[in-house]
Amino acid sequence: MDLQQLREKIEKIDKKLASLFEERMKVIEEVRVYKNSNNIPVYDSDRERDMHKKYEDYITDKNLMSYYIMFLESVLLISKNYMYDKNQDKLS
C-alpha cells in the first residue's frame, strides 16, 4: 500500500470519528442540561476516575494504552469546556 492509500484510509477513519464526535457532543449537551436542572457540577472526579478504569479495557493493544489515555483526557477536557462555555452563554 502506498502513502496516498494509507492517507485515504486515515481520512475514512477521521470521517467516522467526526460523526462520532458530533454524536457524543449531542449527548454531552443533554448531560449539561440535566446537570444544570439538578444543580450537579460539571466536573466529577469520581466519574472520570471510573471512566479511566473502565475504558482502559476497550484497548486491546496495550502498547497504545498511554496514547489512549491522552486521547480520553482530551475528549473529557473538550466535553467539560463545552459544558462550561454553554453554561456561560446561559448567564449572558
N, C-alpha and C positions, 0 to 999 in steps of 0.2 A: 504494500500500500504506500502511495506517495504522500507527500506533505499536504497537498491540496485535498486529497481524500480524507486524511486524518482531520484536517480543519473542518471539512464538511460534516464529519461525524460529531465533532465538538459543537458545531453550530446547531445540529439537530438536538443534542442534549441540552444546550443552552436555551433553545426554544421551549423544551419541556420544563426546564427549571423556571423560566419566566412565567409560564402558565401556572405552575405550582406555587410560585411566589405570590401571584395575584390571588389565587385561591386561599392561600394561607393568610394574606393580609385582610381579606374579607372576613375571615373568621376572627382575626385579631380585632377588627372593628367591633364585632359582636361581643367579644370579651371585654373590650373597653367600655362599651355601653353597659354591659352587665355590672362590671366593677363600679362604674360611676353610680349606677342606680342603687347599688348595695353598699356604697361607701367602703369599697375594698381598694387598697392601694395598688398602683400599677406593679410595683416591684414586690416579688415574693421569693425570697432567697431559698426557702424550703422547696418550693416548686422547681426552681432552677436546678437545685442540687439533685432532686429526684429525676429530672429530665436527663441530666448528665449520666446518671447511673443507668437509667432505662435505655436511653438512646445509644449508649455505647454498644449494646447488644445488636444494634442494627448494622454494625460494620463487621463484615466477615474478614476483611483483610486488616489484621491488627497492626500492620506496618503503617496503615493510614490513620490510625486512631488519633494521634495528636493533631493531624490536619483536620480530621472530622470535628474534633473538639473546637478548634479555631473557627471552623465553618459554623458550628452550632452557636458559639458565642457571638458571632457576627449576626446571625439570624435573630438571636434573642435581643441583642442591642438594637437592631433595626426595629423590632417589634415594640420594645419599650419606648424608643424615641418616637415612633409613630403615635403611640398612645399618649405620651406626654405632650407632643405637638398638637394633637387633636383636642386634648383637654384644654390647652391654652387657647385654641381657636374658640372654644365654647365660652371662655371667660371674656373674650373681647367683644 
